[in-house]
C-alpha cells in the first residue's frame, strides 16, 4: 500500500499524492507540484518553508514535533497548534489518508 496524502491549498484546490513508507511528506509535496511547499533547506528542518497545518482529524495521530521542529515552527508565518513541518513527518501505513492544509505563503 502507498500512503496517500491530500493537500488542501489556500484557494481550496486539493491535490492527492501517493508516497512510500519512510518518505517525508515534504518530498511527496514537492513531487506533486505543491508550489507553496518551497522546501528551501531540502528537509533539514532549518527553514520552515515546508510548513502546513494538519487537519483536525489527524492531529492526534501524528507523533509530536521534536524540540527542533517546534522551535522552527515558532518562526513560520501564522504558526498554530496544528502547524507542522512536512520535512519532519515520515510516511507510515497509518498515515494513509492524511490531510494537510497548505498556507497561502511561507514568508
C-alpha positions as a Markdown table, in Angstrom:
| # | Residue | x | y | z |
|---|---|---|---|---|
| 1 | Unk | 0.0 | 0.0 | 0.0 |
| 2 | Unk | 1.2 | 3.5 | -0.8 |
| 3 | Unk | 0.1 | 6.1 | 1.8 |
| 4 | Unk | -2.0 | 8.8 | 0.1 |
| 5 | Unk | -1.9 | 12.4 | 1.3 |
| 6 | Unk | -4.4 | 15.1 | 0.4 |
| 7 | Unk | -3.0 | 18.7 | 0.2 |
| 8 | Unk | -5.7 | 21.4 | 0.6 |
| 9 | Unk | -4.3 | 24.7 | -0.8 |
| 10 | Unk | -5.3 | 28.1 | 0.5 |
| 11 | Unk | -7.6 | 28.7 | -2.5 |
| 12 | Unk | -9.4 | 25.4 | -1.8 |
| 13 | Unk | -7.8 | 23.3 | -4.5 |
| 14 | Unk | -7.0 | 19.8 | -3.4 |
| 15 | Unk | -4.2 | 17.5 | -4.7 |
| 16 | Unk | -4.0 | 13.9 | -3.8 |
| 17 | Unk | -0.5 | 12.3 | -3.9 |
| 18 | Unk | 0.9 | 8.9 | -3.1 |
| 19 | Unk | 4.1 | 8.4 | -1.3 |
| 20 | Unk | 6.1 | 5.5 | 0.0 |
| 21 | Unk | 6.6 | 4.4 | 3.7 |
| 22 | Unk | 9.6 | 6.2 | 5.1 |
| 23 | Unk | 9.4 | 9.1 | 2.7 |
| 24 | Unk | 8.9 | 12.7 | 4.0 |
| 25 | Unk | 5.7 | 14.4 | 3.4 |
| 26 | Unk | 7.7 | 17.3 | 2.0 |
| 27 | Unk | 9.2 | 15.1 | -0.7 |
| 28 | Unk | 5.7 | 13.9 | -1.7 |
| 29 | Unk | 4.5 | 17.6 | -1.8 |
| 30 | Unk | 7.4 | 18.7 | -4.0 |
| 31 | Unk | 7.0 | 15.7 | -6.3 |
| 32 | Unk | 3.2 | 16.5 | -6.6 |
| 33 | Unk | 4.0 | 20.1 | -7.6 |
| 34 | Unk | 2.6 | 21.8 | -4.4 |
| 35 | Unk | 4.0 | 25.2 | -5.2 |
| 36 | Unk | 3.5 | 26.6 | -1.7 |
| 37 | Unk | 5.8 | 24.0 | -0.2 |
| 38 | Unk | 9.1 | 25.6 | -1.0 |
| 39 | Unk | 11.4 | 23.2 | 0.9 |
| 40 | Unk | 14.3 | 25.6 | 0.6 |
| 41 | Unk | 16.6 | 23.7 | 3.0 |
| 42 | Unk | 15.8 | 20.3 | 1.4 |
| 43 | Unk | 14.4 | 18.8 | 4.5 |
| 44 | Unk | 17.0 | 19.7 | 7.1 |
| 45 | Unk | 14.4 | 21.4 | 9.5 |
| 46 | Unk | 16.3 | 24.6 | 9.0 |
| 47 | Unk | 14.0 | 27.0 | 7.2 |
| 48 | Unk | 10.2 | 26.4 | 7.8 |
| 49 | Unk | 9.3 | 26.7 | 4.2 |
| 50 | Unk | 7.5 | 23.4 | 4.1 |
| 51 | Unk | 5.1 | 24.4 | 6.8 |
| 52 | Unk | 1.5 | 23.2 | 6.8 |
| 53 | Unk | -1.5 | 22.8 | 9.1 |
| 54 | Unk | -2.5 | 19.3 | 9.9 |
| 55 | Unk | -6.3 | 18.7 | 9.5 |
| 56 | Unk | -8.0 | 18.5 | 12.9 |
| 57 | Unk | -9.0 | 14.8 | 12.3 |
| 58 | Unk | -5.3 | 13.9 | 12.0 |
| 59 | Unk | -3.5 | 16.0 | 14.7 |
| 60 | Unk | -3.7 | 13.3 | 17.4 |
| 61 | Unk | -2.5 | 10.6 | 15.0 |
| 62 | Unk | 0.9 | 12.2 | 14.4 |
| 63 | Unk | 3.8 | 11.9 | 16.7 |
| 64 | Unk | 4.5 | 15.2 | 18.4 |
| 65 | Unk | 7.1 | 17.6 | 16.9 |
| 66 | Unk | 10.6 | 17.4 | 18.2 |
| 67 | Unk | 12.1 | 20.4 | 20.1 |
| 68 | Unk | 14.0 | 21.4 | 16.9 |
| 69 | Unk | 10.8 | 21.3 | 14.8 |
| 70 | Unk | 8.8 | 23.2 | 17.5 |
| 71 | Unk | 11.4 | 25.9 | 17.6 |
| 72 | Unk | 11.4 | 26.3 | 13.8 |
| 73 | Unk | 7.5 | 26.4 | 13.8 |
| 74 | Unk | 7.7 | 29.5 | 16.0 |
| 75 | Unk | 9.4 | 31.3 | 13.1 |
| 76 | Unk | 6.8 | 30.5 | 10.4 |
| 77 | Unk | 4.0 | 32.7 | 9.1 |
| 78 | Unk | 0.8 | 32.1 | 11.1 |
| 79 | Unk | 2.0 | 29.4 | 13.5 |
| 80 | Unk | -0.8 | 27.4 | 15.0 |
| 81 | Unk | -1.3 | 24.4 | 17.3 |
| 82 | Unk | -1.8 | 22.3 | 14.3 |
| 83 | Unk | 1.4 | 23.6 | 12.5 |
| 84 | Unk | 4.0 | 21.0 | 11.4 |
| 85 | Unk | 6.9 | 21.0 | 9.0 |
| 86 | Unk | 6.3 | 18.5 | 6.3 |
| 87 | Unk | 10.0 | 17.5 | 6.2 |
| 88 | Unk | 9.7 | 16.1 | 9.7 |
| 89 | Unk | 6.6 | 13.9 | 9.0 |
| 90 | Unk | 7.7 | 10.4 | 7.7 |
| 91 | Unk | 5.0 | 8.4 | 6.0 |
| 92 | Unk | 3.8 | 5.2 | 7.6 |
| 93 | Unk | 0.9 | 3.0 | 6.5 |
| 94 | Unk | -1.1 | 4.5 | 9.4 |
| 95 | Unk | -0.9 | 7.9 | 7.7 |
| 96 | Unk | -2.7 | 6.8 | 4.6 |
| 97 | Unk | -5.4 | 9.5 | 4.0 |
| 98 | Unk | -3.5 | 12.3 | 5.9 |
| 99 | Unk | -5.0 | 15.7 | 5.1 |
| 100 | Unk | -2.8 | 18.8 | 5.2 |
| 101 | Unk | -3.8 | 22.4 | 4.7 |
| 102 | Unk | -1.1 | 24.4 | 2.9 |
| 103 | Unk | -0.8 | 28.1 | 3.9 |
| 104 | Unk | -1.0 | 30.8 | 1.2 |
| 105 | Unk | 2.6 | 31.8 | 1.7 |
| 106 | Unk | 5.6 | 30.6 | 3.6 |
| 107 | Unk | 7.0 | 34.2 | 4.1 |
